[in-house]
Structures are given as C-alpha cells and as structure tokens.
Amino acid sequence: MRDHYDFSKSVKNPYAKKLKKQVTIRLDEDTIEYFKKLADDKDMPYQSLINLYLRDCAQSHKDLKLEWK
C-alpha cells in the first residue's frame, strides 16, 4: 500500500444522490405479505416495490387521511 494517494484528479460519483439509506421500519405482517405477493407478480424484490410506492407517494404529495373511530 502506498503512503500517499493523489485524489486531485478525482471526480464526484454521479450516482451519489441515488444511493439508498438503510432504515428499520415496523410493518404489519399482512402488509408485508401483500407487497411480497404483488412483487412476485411483478417479478421484482418486495423492498424495491415498497420503495417505488413510497417514492410515488412522496413525489405526488399524497396526503394521508386518517379517521379515528
């Protein structure tokens, strides 16, 4: 290994903004099963499907309407 590396000609990663952050979230089992079945039908990982759904909600500024009974 070298004692010194020259990074003066390096460039920023163009994909850095698209990197994902790992989070822990608690979901109901039936919700997970719903997305797993849907993802299986679409032939994609269920976590990617959940991410796409949440991204769509965020981009369209969907508002959740809660009604407590």
C-alpha positions, -999 to 999 in steps of 0.1 A, spaced: 0 0 0 12 35 -8 19 61 19 1 88 -2 -26 87 -29 -33 116 -53 -70 124 -55 -66 158 -72 -80 145 -105 -109 126 -89 -145 132 -98 -176 131 -77 -198 100 -80 -227 110 -103 -249 83 -87 -243 96 -51 -277 112 -49 -294 80 -59 -278 60 -31 -302 44 -7 -301 46 31 -309 16 51 -337 21 77 -356 -1 102 -393 1 99 -420 -20 116 -448 -31 93 -478 -54 98 -473 -89 86 -503 -87 63 -489 -55 47 -456 -73 41 -474 -103 26 -494 -80 3 -463 -64 -11 -444 -97 -14 -473 -112 -34 -475 -81 -56 -437 -80 -61 -438 -117 -70 -464 -109 -97 -442 -81 -110 -410 -102 -107 -392 -78 -85 -379 -76 -49 -407 -66 -25 -385 -39 -8 -379 -23 -42 -417 -23 -48 -423 -7 -14 -396 19 -22 -413 27 -56 -447 30 -39 -434 54 -12 -414 74 -38 -446 78 -59 -465 90 -28 -438 115 -19 -435 128 -55 -472 133 -59 -475 148 -24 -502 123 -14 -519 132 18 -530 105 42 -565 110 56 -569 93 90 -602 87 106 -602 76 142 -634 58 153 
